[in-house]
Amino acid sequence: MDAVLLSGFANAPEGGRCLDLGTGTGIIPILMAAKTNARELIGLEIQEASAEMANRSVLLNDLEARVKIVQGDIKEADQLFEAASFDVVTSNPPYMIGGHGLQNPDGPKAIARHEIKCDLEDVIKAAARCLKSGGKFYMVHRPFRLTEIMVLMHEYKVEPKRMRLVYPFVDKEPSMVLIEGARGGKPRITVEEPLIIYEEQGKYTREIYDIYGY
């Protein structure tokens, strides 16, 4: 759901160039291809097996003319791509800090969920280097790290401009935060109305169904 909600929150200009950092199996570029008129969408993924699955998904969806998967390290994004060459950067990065609770720290799921191969600063630094001036950065993360997110975005001059908290139920604490930043933007943020996932147990709210396209 995180990737689906991020693709619904993000925007891309017509004919724009987009980069997804830590794309996993490529779901965000594929969804963005369906929801926007971006010209080129690139997914960067460090794990070979995930990158191969992402490539298969691109082919199965007949998107090879617009979507490309690159196997590589987020920390080397500025070497893999020309600096300041993207209109949009998206990311659904690992949420958990370090090796907390890991059974197999080298497993694919652990790498996807925990900051093993990269951390939050690596993601924001890469986004800042890859974005054009005025380009947009979109990320989904966990609210408990919101202070760190804001500080790092400001430090790397990707100014937070829009934020939306996601709640599982209307009376529960938020479980996700969707955030938009602008490269070189002025300090001013809009906090949007909450996004509620479930109307009741097992039943999504109308807005969630709309995001999924039902």
C-alpha positions in Angstrom: 0.0 0.0 0.0 2.9 2.4 0.7 3.9 2.5 -2.9 0.4 2.9 -4.2 -0.3 5.8 -1.8 3.0 7.5 -2.9 2.1 7.1 -6.6 -1.3 8.8 -5.8 0.4 11.6 -3.9 3.2 12.3 -6.4 2.9 14.4 -9.5 5.0 14.5 -12.7 5.0 17.1 -15.4 4.1 16.1 -19.0 7.2 14.9 -20.8 9.1 14.9 -17.5 11.9 12.6 -16.3 11.4 10.7 -13.1 13.7 8.6 -10.9 12.6 6.1 -8.2 15.3 5.4 -5.6 15.2 1.9 -4.2 12.5 0.8 -6.6 12.3 -2.8 -5.4 10.2 -4.7 -8.0 9.4 -1.4 -9.9 5.9 -0.8 -8.7 6.2 3.0 -8.3 7.6 3.7 -11.9 4.9 1.4 -13.3 2.1 3.1 -11.4 3.5 6.5 -12.2 3.6 5.6 -15.9 -0.2 4.8 -15.7 -1.1 8.0 -13.7 1.1 10.6 -15.4 2.4 11.7 -18.8 6.0 11.5 -17.8 8.3 10.7 -20.7 10.9 8.6 -18.9 10.7 6.8 -15.6 13.8 5.1 -14.2 13.9 2.8 -11.2 17.2 2.3 -9.3 17.5 -0.9 -7.3 20.6 -2.4 -5.6 19.4 -6.0 -5.3 19.9 -8.1 -8.4 16.8 -10.3 -7.9 14.5 -7.4 -7.3 15.9 -5.5 -10.3 15.3 -8.6 -12.5 11.7 -8.9 -11.2 11.2 -5.2 -11.9 12.4 -5.6 -15.5 10.0 -8.5 -16.0 7.1 -6.4 -14.7 8.1 -3.6 -17.1 8.0 -6.1 -20.0 4.7 -7.7 -19.0 3.1 -4.2 -18.9 4.6 -3.2 -22.3 6.3 -0.2 -20.7 9.8 -0.7 -21.9 9.6 2.5 -24.1 9.0 4.6 -21.0 10.2 2.7 -17.9 13.8 1.5 -17.4 15.3 -0.4 -14.4 18.9 0.2 -13.4 20.7 -2.0 -11.0 22.9 0.2 -8.7 23.5 1.8 -5.4 21.6 4.9 -4.2 24.9 6.2 -2.8 26.3 6.2 -6.4 23.2 7.8 -8.0 25.2 10.9 -8.9 27.7 8.8 -10.8 25.0 6.7 -12.6 23.0 9.7 -13.7 23.7 13.2 -14.8 23.5 15.7 -11.9 20.3 17.9 -11.8 18.7 15.9 -14.7 15.4 14.8 -13.2 12.1 16.7 -12.8 10.9 14.2 -10.1 12.5 11.8 -7.6 10.4 9.4 -5.6 11.3 6.9 -2.9 9.7 4.4 -0.6 13.0 3.8 1.4 13.8 1.4 4.2 12.0 2.6 7.4 13.8 0.9 10.2 17.0 2.1 11.8 20.1 -0.2 11.8 19.7 -3.9 12.6 16.8 -3.6 15.1 15.1 -7.0 15.3 16.8 -8.5 12.3 16.9 -12.3 12.0 18.9 -12.3 8.7 20.5 -8.9 8.1 21.6 -9.9 4.6 18.2 -11.1 3.5 16.3 -9.3 0.7 13.4 -8.4 2.9 15.7 -7.1 5.6 17.5 -4.9 3.1 14.2 -3.5 1.8 12.9 -2.7 5.3 16.0 -1.8 7.3 18.7 0.8 6.7 21.4 -1.8 5.8 22.5 -0.7 2.3 21.5 2.9 2.7 20.0 5.3 5.2 17.6 8.2 5.1 20.4 10.7 4.6 21.7 8.7 1.6 18.2 8.9 0.0 17.7 12.6 0.5 21.3 13.4 -0.6 20.8 11.4 -3.8 17.5 13.1 -4.5 19.1 16.5 -4.0 21.9 15.8 -6.4 19.6 14.3 -9.1 16.9 16.9 -9.1 16.7 19.9 -11.3 16.3 23.3 -9.6 12.6 23.4 -8.6 12.3 19.6 -9.1 10.0 17.7 -6.8 10.9 14.9 -4.3 8.2 12.6 -3.1 8.7 10.1 -0.2 6.6 7.9 2.0 8.0 7.1 5.4 7.0 6.6 9.1 5.9 9.5 11.3 8.3 8.6 14.1 11.1 9.8 11.9 9.4 13.1 10.7 11.8 15.4 12.6 14.8 13.7 11.0 13.2 13.9 7.6 12.5 17.6 7.8 16.0 18.4 9.1 17.7 16.4 6.4 15.5 17.8 3.6 16.2 21.4 4.7 20.0 20.6 5.1 20.2 19.3 1.5 18.0 22.2 0.2 15.0 20.0 -0.7 12.6 22.2 1.1 9.5 20.4 2.5 6.4 21.9 0.7 3.5 19.5 1.3 2.8 16.8 3.8 -0.1 14.3 4.5 -0.4 11.9 7.4 -2.0 8.5 6.7 -4.1 6.8 9.5 -5.3 3.2 9.5 -8.5 4.3 11.2 -9.8 7.7 12.1 -9.3 7.1 15.9 -5.7 5.6 15.6 -2.3 7.1 15.4 -0.8 7.8 11.9 1.1 4.9 10.4 2.6 6.7 7.4 3.6 10.2 6.2 3.6 11.3 2.6 5.9 14.3 2.0 6.8 16.5 -1.0 9.9 18.7 -1.2 11.1 21.2 -3.8 14.8 21.5 -4.8 15.8 25.0 -3.8 12.3 25.9 -2.7 11.4 28.6 -0.2 10.5 27.6 3.4 6.7 27.1 3.6 4.8 23.8 4.0 1.1 22.9 3.5 -0.3 20.1 5.8 -3.1 18.4 3.9 -6.1 16.8 5.5 -5.6 13.3 6.9 -5.9 10.2 4.7 -7.8 7.4 6.4 -7.3 3.9 5.1 -10.2 1.9 6.6 -13.8 3.0 7.1 -14.2 -0.2 9.2 -12.3 -3.4 9.6 -11.8 -4.9 6.1 -13.4 -2.0 4.2 -11.4 0.8 2.6 -12.6 4.4 2.6 -13.8 5.8 -0.7 -10.6 7.8 -1.2 -8.4 4.6 -0.9 -10.6 2.9 -3.5 -10.2 6.0 -5.8 -6.4 5.8 -5.4 -6.5 2.1 -6.3 -8.7 3.0 -9.3 -11.7 0.9 -8.2 
